């Protein structure tokens, strides 16, 4: 075997489970993320940018590993992941550490973890598995049971309280049920029911959660408190104009007016320095990823793959939409990072795990027995 | 089997339908987001741009240097120095008490600094930066800088401080600055000066510092700086320089002032020395004094109690605000009134048996047995009470009041610092006013009252400033200049010296010969009269008049200073001018509860004149002079 064939083989071995459009878009986003994180961390030291690079490295390795696992194997992991995740959530409720008035973390002795993150993949995995098993014909009872599987972890997360994560976990599970074919009648009547219950639900929210929603409608009522984030991020975006102020030149970003500028509000830094052009480019990249995800779902060969891939894609969209909406001031401030852009290992890792699943589905085509 | 396939087909169709639906919804969502971005970044771009600029750029005031205050010879009375101060913005500190405890391990914060801070916090708004400790040492600055992260809300600033190098000397004239309080903020607002005082923490509170505030303050400049979200300045963008306040040169001669203050020793009292030819105030003493620097950054409660509640009232400017019965110092003016009105001729004799009977009351003269035959000259030189009792009994009180008011009695002199009192010039109209709430018989003027006012007792009460002003007018032959403390204003930018022109406030058309008669008598007082003891072996010719103001009616008993309480003892007066023929200084001295004017007040004047005319200094170690004089010497 010549050297040439050896490298070819190695290259093939590495890339054969990767999906080119998805991978290219992800790498471009990673490059943008590193650029913006450098600017958002002051534009002087490389510490944070290198940290983000490490986050991407770890996430890409996870992506590659998962892409090389076949969907059938992934399906076998559904129950264990879900059960372990559920146990950990119960553990949090009983023994969790309290930080900032919320019980979200579980100290395992060697590491502190946030089990709700596990459920972001655990819930769709389990539900996709469940509907796959019941593909011969779904009854009302199946949907009810699926609803129970979904609401159990969501309820535990709401109680922590962590409304942002609860909504995302709920969304990821709901998407599975939706794509499994939950009837429109049920969806619409549920929507009407929820809207009717809105005032009651609003009253049940915590004070800070209510404030976030109220300040969305009138940020100026508390410009130094709850409204500060929205006011400063819209100023940053708006003042960026069409072309932006240039990399490292955003006054809102560089002078520290944007809170959490390298994490949840990184879009404000990006939008200020790269303007509307930058924002549209970013949204285009997100659309490419989402579009590719939907294509993979369409072409997936099993119910499990279809439901899982579409749920992951729609969840990714939800992340992007909620974050962009929040930073631009049309959605309440909830702790949702901008996917593949915000600084932070957990978020990038969970995105890449999802992409790994998508790639596994797209590259492990199998014939369906007829 | 067939139904399974059909089911699968149906399921797949549903799935594809939902994917299409989702794709459609996602596109709409992204259109909404893109629309929102276009709204912010294109349509509202200018609005947000201006907000971002407002965030980024802060216009900070650049405080001008306050003008200096100098004495007439250029000696510094109030100056500025820059030093580091540790300041705190209380609203940014969660637990101030604890923070101060921690801070004490780094910087020497004393109990009095804490008390002062507490007081300042009560008076100020929370977001203001307040001084915790002034004048930090280099070492303290370095120690704090290292530990700064531990103390959010605390900051070190380089600031200009006011310094009063003379300490207590001339403190009442110079006054002091202090932190701007709520009432002053309101005043600045109504005067439209809020912008001018941005960044200025201090304002003149008393004395020259207060009355010449607008001259001393200067014009505030401004600087555009880029700030970060924490309000820290990052870099300067543009700057308009402030204009420093103008320097003031006072009419006061601080060396003379010092001699005068030392001459008082520990006694309470006041002295005003005026150049009669132009109204310049050469010395303005009020004893005891106070250290003006205590007030600059808010006096701590302990020192405040000490000053404010002291029975000696050091904060009272006795020279302008203390009204005392003039006693015999009023006699030369009453004599002039008698000459001017024709009531007396210089040679007209009054017999003094040692008392004066009026109705059924006997008014005693100081000298038992009396002075015998007394003319106007002798009446002044020996301070004969009987002569003036007799004169008063023939005079209408309103006529006397009218004459004295022309010499400035009973009115403010108009000196250029605040707080001056009018004193009391008794007349029928005055009594009517003063007792307006009393029954009619109490408002009526009684003839007996005229007799005691005739020797400067009764309701008469004048400030040392009024006495000095009046004697200066006599010294200057009836031409009266308005007393003032500022000699020159030096423009801080051009260096141009603006000399203050003397203002004649009234030119009295007294007969020259009448003035001469009174002046000759006054010139004989230190030679052969009541103050001869104090002016023994003097190297110049001066003129003067003693006075002893009774506070305590003895009802015919003999006065014995040792038998009555110190605060009921007589006030000692001496008014004078020198040289007698061509006066360049006129002065009034009051020693509170000092006893006899000749014994307590005249020696003070002697020391001041010795220095002023001969540059002779008395031995500083020698205690303040009081002479033993016979009881009839007043």
Boltz contact constraints between the chains, C-beta under 6 A:
constraints:
  - contact:
      token1: [A, 137]
      token2: [B, 7]
      max_distance: 6.0
  - contact:
      token1: [A, 179]
      token2: [B, 15]
      max_distance: 6.0
  - contact:
      token1: [A, 179]
      token2: [B, 18]
      max_distance: 6.0
  - contact:
      token1: [A, 181]
      token2: [B, 14]
      max_distance: 6.0
  - contact:
      token1: [A, 235]
      token2: [B, 48]
      max_distance: 6.0
  - contact:
      token1: [A, 235]
      token2: [B, 51]
      max_distance: 6.0
  - contact:
      token1: [A, 235]
      token2: [B, 52]
      max_distance: 6.0
  - contact:
      token1: [A, 237]
      token2: [B, 40]
      max_distance: 6.0
  - contact:
      token1: [A, 238]
      token2: [B, 40]
      max_distance: 6.0
  - contact:
      token1: [A, 238]
      token2: [B, 44]
      max_distance: 6.0
  - contact:
      token1: [A, 238]
      token2: [B, 45]
      max_distance: 6.0
  - contact:
      token1: [A, 238]
      token2: [B, 48]
      max_distance: 6.0
  - contact:
      token1: [A, 239]
      token2: [B, 48]
      max_distance: 6.0
  - contact:
      token1: [A, 239]
      token2: [B, 49]
      max_distance: 6.0
  - contact:
      token1: [A, 239]
      token2: [B, 52]
      max_distance: 6.0
  - contact:
      token1: [A, 240]
      token2: [B, 41]
      max_distance: 6.0
  - contact:
      token1: [A, 241]
      token2: [B, 41]
      max_distance: 6.0
  - contact:
      token1: [A, 241]
      token2: [B, 45]
      max_distance: 6.0
  - contact:
      token1: [A, 251]
      token2: [B, 52]
      max_distance: 6.0
  - contact:
      token1: [A, 251]
      token2: [B, 56]
      max_distance: 6.0
  - contact:
      token1: [A, 252]
      token2: [B, 52]
      max_distance: 6.0
  - contact:
      token1: [A, 255]
      token2: [B, 56]
      max_distance: 6.0
  - contact:
      token1: [A, 255]
      token2: [B, 228]
      max_distance: 6.0
  - contact:
      token1: [A, 256]
      token2: [B, 228]
      max_distance: 6.0
  - contact:
      token1: [A, 256]
      token2: [B, 229]
      max_distance: 6.0
  - contact:
      token1: [A, 257]
      token2: [B, 55]
      max_distance: 6.0
  - contact:
      token1: [A, 257]
      token2: [B, 229]
      max_distance: 6.0
  - contact:
      token1: [A, 276]
      token2: [B, 37]
      max_distance: 6.0
  - contact:
      token1: [A, 276]
      token2: [B, 41]
      max_distance: 6.0
  - contact:
      token1: [A, 279]
      token2: [B, 37]
      max_distance: 6.0
  - contact:
      token1: [A, 283]
      token2: [B, 30]
      max_distance: 6.0
  - contact:
      token1: [A, 290]
      token2: [B, 26]
      max_distance: 6.0
  - contact:
      token1: [A, 294]
      token2: [B, 19]
      max_distance: 6.0
  - contact:
      token1: [A, 294]
      token2: [B, 23]
      max_distance: 6.0
  - contact:
      token1: [A, 298]
      token2: [B, 19]
      max_distance: 6.0
  - contact:
      token1: [A, 306]
      token2: [B, 15]
      max_distance: 6.0
  - contact:
      token1: [A, 317]
      token2: [B, 26]
      max_distance: 6.0
  - contact:
      token1: [A, 321]
      token2: [B, 29]
      max_distance: 6.0
  - contact:
      token1: [A, 324]
      token2: [B, 33]
      max_distance: 6.0
  - contact:
      token1: [A, 328]
      token2: [B, 36]
      max_distance: 6.0
  - contact:
      token1: [A, 330]
      token2: [B, 36]
      max_distance: 6.0
